[in-house]
Amino acid sequence: MTVTNTHTYCRICEALCGYIATVEDGVLVQMRPNKDHPMSRGFGCPKGVAMTELVNDPDRVLYPLRRKPGVPRGQGGLEQFERISWEQAFDEIASKLRSVVDTHGGSAVGAYLGNPVYFSYSPPMWVKGFIDALQSPHFYTPGSQDTASRSAASAFLYGSALLFPIPDLERTDFLLMLGANPFVSHGSLLTAPHIKETLRAIPKRGGRVVVVDPRRTETARVFEHLQVRPDSDAWLLGAMLRVIFDEGLEDREAIAKTSRGIEMLRQMVAGDTFTCEEAARRTGIPADQIRQLARDLAIARSAAVYGRIGTCRGRHGTLTVFLLDALNVVTGNFDRPGGSLLGKSLTPPAFNKAADTFGKHFGRIGGFPDAFGMLPSVMMGKEMLTPGDGQLRAFFTVGGNPVLANPNPDELTRGIKGLELMVSIDLYVSETGLLADYILPGTTFLEKHDVPLQFAPYHIVPFAESTEPVIAPRGESKDEWQIIDEIARRIGIAPYSAPALRTAARFGIRPKPRTLVDLAVRLGPYGDFFGLRRNGLSLKKLTAATNGIQLGEHQPTGEQRKRIRHRDGLVHLDAPAVLAESRRLGDRHRADPDLPLSLITLRELHSHNSWMHNLPSLMTARRKHTARVHPKDAASAGLMNGDRVRIVSASGEIETEVLVTDEIIEGTVAVPHGWGHRSAGWRRANDAGGPNINVLASTEIADVEKIAGMTLLDGIPVRLEPVAGDSPAPTPEFATRP
């Protein structure tokens, strides 16, 4: 027996934890956290450990599949498909795709890139390059459901949709955290060494951590917690800015040094919308508490305001993120130790040019802009169903399951059924895959080479690493970039976003992902410039470092002009589009007596979106889907703990079980996302049941965030209805957690 123990890292989330993979005779048998990894220091979550189960899952797709002739899309389960060879799959897909392009143009082709491949470098490069080579705007990812408003705000503030400030956790004295739960997420757009220990260290050294969230989350239970109503963060942040300006607490020297447009920001928050009294009415936080929070933040020796998904997915997500970052600037905590930093990248700006866009393209439906190189996925169904130039007629999903992950799955299903070609490249036959003409087996991240290029700026401690494949691809599965590359060859295009690379391809020069990554690393800020910088990085040097390379003690400060893409190198606080949005704040928050509660989503430690519900160690018999409901709201609806409940929105309804708990603020319902598997190729996930929360979300143009096209997923108006019948026997107590 041949046994190897290989150092690698997890690519499920931004934590990028180090692991040791044990392989026996070519079979992965164990994933265990690597205590010698300088970032994760022996930490690893249940999902990373469970990757052994995913790699070896008997339900994985290991061979190309084709829909049987004459079988309509969506008719049945796995019996719809038959195994074919790769050669046959490539030939048929290329032929049908060429027909679509010849008839309707390249803009009739689109692609959706999902979470399982997004944390690797090669699939995003090749899929985006494929779409760009076709001159199509139709590139989609889940980012328009969690990051697009962050990108839009960054484009206004920093001149780049890719610059996301991170809190300097190891040096800050005051961390104000909104809409984030890093004790479960392990950091979102943020990578910190063993993040639970890093956060706990702040109060241990005399600092403060204040968590603003509608729910007493796993993180909020450990620190100071301000319970806030969903989708009200903009009022809180604006009121805090108003207090700081009114009381002369702003750092004028820092503002002048780092930014421009402060007068427009003053104007924005000067009206009645952002008084502490109005903020208190909207948020549920008393006005005096808001004033004191603003003062404490302003006078702290160092402070950082950090917000994530909960701040992005409301009706005014871009405005909220803009105000959040503005607080860091106004208090003098931008680009300084212990404050909010723009991390140093591994690659030069030109390498990320294809993704660094905001408003380069606009969707046909609703006119929403692209952000981070992607159009809003909430509009995909309408882009497929609405006739005209640019109508989607061929579609590729790569490691994604948008039928489950997107709002209004019925609309998207209708859209997919009307396509001329639908291809799913995935690990499983998902709910989306059931609608495909072809299902092609991709690889897990343990079966591919990787460098965490796109996440280097989010490390609070600069760090880089590289990993080779731990095992060979199982069955006939192929790396996603290879699949896209072969299809591109057969229709006569080169899948590169950079025009220079497409030109080079005409002369037979087609660099592979690894070559481009080596080039980017060597020409990047830490690179060796092909030997001109003696101690610089190259891919060879990274590969030789077993546990990666720490590139500094902290992210450098005082370098904003090297990061910011505005020509003047300053933070721009004068964004007319954001000012106009502030004048609309509240316009779509009108109370509906028929839907008196607000729905928010929540993330579970043993789940990750919709693709990890088929693993035995994560989906134990104890796990079940529940909606967290406040005791007063449960009593008003006639519900008790364990009852079945129907949750109704203007867009749809779902049924689940009630967990009555005071961890959630009154007037709010919290429901986990990622569930709702039905009749697809993952048997355990199907058996787990649970509803798809996205049924409750809307794809109506009026319900989409105006600036960035973000889906409204936090603050959806709903009501609760008891479900009569075979519900479990209720228990009178409710769950109270310390």
Summary of the structure (lengths in Angstrom):
residues: 738
radius of gyration: 24.9
end to end distance: 49.8
largest distance: 74.7
contacts: 2751
relative contact order: 0.16
helix: 35%
strand: 19%
